[in-house]
Amino acid sequence: MNIWEDRKAVEQYKREADVAIPDRREILSIISRLATDDAPESPMIADLGGGFGDLTAAILEHRPMANVELIDLSKEMMRLSRSRFKGDPRVRMEVHDLNLGLPDAWDDGSFDSIASCQVLHYIEPENRVRLYKDIWSKLKDGAMFINGDLFKCDSPAIDRWEFDDRIRWLMPRMRSDAGEGMTFEELKASRLEFRKRMGEKPGTVWQLNEDLRRAGFRHVDLLWKKQCFAILAAIK
Ligand SMILES: C[S@@+](CC[C@H](N)C(=O)[O-])C[C@H]1O[C@@H](n2cnc3c(N)ncnc32)[C@H](O)[C@@H]1O
């Protein structure tokens, strides 16, 4: 079963996201501002793997006239989103597997921006360039794809150091149900198990840069990075 159909796993992510992801509200704000600041007044925007809708909500806060297509593989996540945006004509929601690329029903060249937050490291690496090519096709000329995601370091030694450093950062932040009272080694083992259970397959920011250029993007920039989290933006 897809782990994101498990109500407990979704609840855990919902409870922990703002605690375990550094500056998550800033990440959502940067992505939504990038997606809207240069867009027309009533832009068409896609939120890939939108989950329970935090990025879509941030986009609509920055640009109340935006229309958002929110897609996600998980029916459980979609249930939360449907109840959150019930009756809001600006948000269209659809269950969709990004491993298959983007929905065929979306017209080429129809999006003012496409954004995603903490999702694409779940996509099978062999499917990523195809997905980026689809994203490129669905964007208008000169429009932007923004990906805030989890990344690994290129060097295994630096990656191990960064993971340990993240555990040290996390220790005082976790609440009792999620790790308070655990030793460093216990918390590390629990986070490693969580990563495995969730099926995380992060690549490096350098790989993403290469893949986006292979997919046709003209410019790729790294906008923000903290620990293993980063935001990259690419222009068609
Ligand atoms: C960590 S959550 C992030 C949710 C949301 N973007 C946020 O920032 O709060 C990861 C999301 O990716 C979705 N996801 C994972 N694999 C997917 C796939 N193959 N296609 C579409 N969505 C997927 C999950 O269902 C989940 O909602």
The ligand as an SDF file (V2000), in Angstrom:
LIG
                    3D

 27 29  0  0  0  0  0  0  0  0999 V2000
    5.7290   15.2920    2.2280 C   0  0  0  0  0  0  0  0  0  0  0  0
    4.1440   15.3670    1.4840 S   0  0  0  0  0  0  0  0  0  0  0  0
    4.1180   17.0320    0.9090 C   0  0  0  0  0  0  0  0  0  0  0  0
    2.7380   17.5540    0.7380 C   0  0  0  0  0  0  0  0  0  0  0  0
    2.6400   19.0330    0.3920 C   0  0  0  0  0  0  0  0  0  0  0  0
    3.2300   19.3380   -0.9000 N   0  0  0  0  0  0  0  0  0  0  0  0
    3.2660   19.8750    1.4840 C   0  0  0  0  0  0  0  0  0  0  0  0
    4.2990   20.5170    1.2290 O   0  0  0  0  0  0  0  0  0  0  0  0
    2.7430   19.8740    2.5980 O   0  0  0  0  0  0  0  0  0  0  0  0
    4.4380   14.4340    0.0200 C   0  0  0  0  0  0  0  0  0  0  0  0
    3.2390   14.3490   -0.8910 C   0  0  0  0  0  0  0  0  0  0  0  0
    3.6480   13.7490   -2.1300 O   0  0  0  0  0  0  0  0  0  0  0  0
    2.6030   12.9170   -2.5820 C   0  0  0  0  0  0  0  0  0  0  0  0
    3.1570   11.9310   -3.5190 N   0  0  0  0  0  0  0  0  0  0  0  0
    4.0680   10.9730   -3.2570 C   0  0  0  0  0  0  0  0  0  0  0  0
    4.3090   10.2520   -4.3650 N   0  0  0  0  0  0  0  0  0  0  0  0
    3.5240   10.7770   -5.3480 C   0  0  0  0  0  0  0  0  0  0  0  0
    3.3140   10.4660   -6.7210 C   0  0  0  0  0  0  0  0  0  0  0  0
    3.9520    9.4440   -7.3030 N   0  0  0  0  0  0  0  0  0  0  0  0
    2.4420   11.2050   -7.4310 N   0  0  0  0  0  0  0  0  0  0  0  0
    1.7630   12.2400   -6.8440 C   0  0  0  0  0  0  0  0  0  0  0  0
    1.9150   12.5810   -5.5420 N   0  0  0  0  0  0  0  0  0  0  0  0
    2.7850   11.8510   -4.8000 C   0  0  0  0  0  0  0  0  0  0  0  0
    2.0780   12.2860   -1.2970 C   0  0  0  0  0  0  0  0  0  0  0  0
    0.8090   11.7150   -1.4690 O   0  0  0  0  0  0  0  0  0  0  0  0
    2.0980   13.4770   -0.3460 C   0  0  0  0  0  0  0  0  0  0  0  0
    0.9030   14.1970   -0.3770 O   0  0  0  0  0  0  0  0  0  0  0  0
  1  2  1  0
  2  3  1  0
  2 10  1  0
  3  4  1  0
  4  5  1  0
  5  6  1  0
  5  7  1  0
  7  8  2  0
  7  9  1  0
 10 11  1  0
 11 12  1  0
 11 26  1  0
 12 13  1  0
 13 14  1  0
 13 24  1  0
 14 15  1  0
 14 23  1  0
 15 16  2  0
 16 17  1  0
 17 18  1  0
 17 23  2  0
 18 19  1  0
 18 20  2  0
 20 21  1  0
 21 22  2  0
 22 23  1  0
 24 25  1  0
 24 26  1  0
 26 27  1  0
M  CHG  2   2   1   9  -1
M  END
$$$$
